[in-house]
């Protein structure tokens, strides 16, 4: 029952957000500077020819603009002391006045957002499977077996928490260049598989420590080896922990922007976060298209959390109560 309420609440929030962004298409949501820019959905003002408010000196500016209660004007003064507007926005245009879905239509027809969507799904799913599978095996060996150097393995994983990913961006860039993987989805999969492994390792390892060792001993007595014990016994019992780690890795890889913009150039291989950078330039920004793309982008993460919310909460609370 609680899960249904959560799904209904998130769905209602998503619907409200989509309606707000869609309605925002009718507002003046295109900011322009230096007289250049592009229009995006709805009705926008031509700021290349701003309206002049004559003022003999700067002190007369408040009186000149006092009667314009419906407009926000930002500008400067020329050598003659006259006010020159740089940016203006009609206040009542800032509110929703009609429904406009041009942003959603344009990102599917002109930008072909489905191509970026597919790239994001391929890169995120493959990198998540590789990362969680390898780290889960490492966590099983470190958490369930006794061997020399066990503490060193955990220490090596923990040290990666202190190294920011941006600090290794240049070595990664050089490595992908030398391997011939630059500007390919394989380069992004290669990088994403190694990012955030420390958090994944500790989440899975902490859950594996709660499983009784008698389960493994019974499997060994039945003739199972280490691999079969992990696949048949440990992995099913550790499903909540592995699922939680997978969700966090998926969200991190899905929303990652820095390496996606660094390693990819062609639109055919770009992911959704890299697409968002195309809506803003030095002279203009398409807020309508950007917000529409953001709404489309967050749908998979909301659906994923709604479907796996019980597993996620169960894993986070496991081991909190003993006895």
Phi, psi and omega in degrees: 000319179295323180295321179295320178296320180295316179296318179296319180295315180293321178296318178296319177296319178296317180296319178295320179295316179297321179294319180297315180293319180296317178294329181296345178296337179275356181266170178277085187248023178246114179265137182226152178221155177059022176078011181235160176154178181233147179273150181217100172064146175070196182255124179236161181270150175274101183272358178293338176235076185293151178286134181268138172247110185288129176216124183294331177208162182301329182292338180275355182300312180301321179293325181288328183263357185296323184282348181267074183283349184260004187223135173260123185235130177240131181194198182217183179244145178271175181303336179277357180088007179272143181282130179241110180292141175255322181216139178223146179216124177285127188296317183288340175287344181286345178267159180292128178235347176194160179274126179225122180252023181298327180298315179292321180294318184291323182289337177270327183270316183269311181275344181054061184296340180296332177292316177295323179300313180295320177299317180296318179296315181298310183295315184291314183293314181295315180293324178293317179297316180295312183296311183293320181296311182293316181292324178297320177295318178295320179293325177295314179294318183288325185270337187247353183237156178249124180202163179290138181085012180298317179294329179293323179297313178297322179295321180295322177294319183291330180294335180291343177291337184266001181252109178292145183297330181292338180289337181251017183293320180292315175301322178294320178298314179295320181295315179294327175295313183292328180276355181074024182258359183297141180065035175227157176294332180297325178296317180291322176297318179299318181286313182297329180295337181257353180275139175070022183289335181293313179297317178298319181298312184289327177294311181291319181296319180296326178285323179296329180292342179275350181277129180298141179290341178299333178295318178291319181298321178295322179292321178295323179292333178276001176097013179278142174272188182294317182293314181294323177297319180294317184286318187270329187248302189289312183300315177297322179290329181266018182303317179300317180293317179293321179295318179298315178298320179296321179296315180295320179293319179299313180297319180296315181289325181293324184263001184291131184245322191298304182289332177295322178279339181277321188260351182239139179235318182284141180295334182293339182243001181291152176260175183298315178301323177293331179295324183298332178290346181280348183274350183232130177235185181289341186243343183205165175212134181265088183291324180298311178294323180296312181294324177296318178293325178296317179299316178297327184287325185275351182300311181299323180292323178293317179296319180298315181292322179297322181285331185242021184294319180296317178296321181296312181293321180298321180291320183292330182266356181291138179080359180283335179238128180237154178100000000 
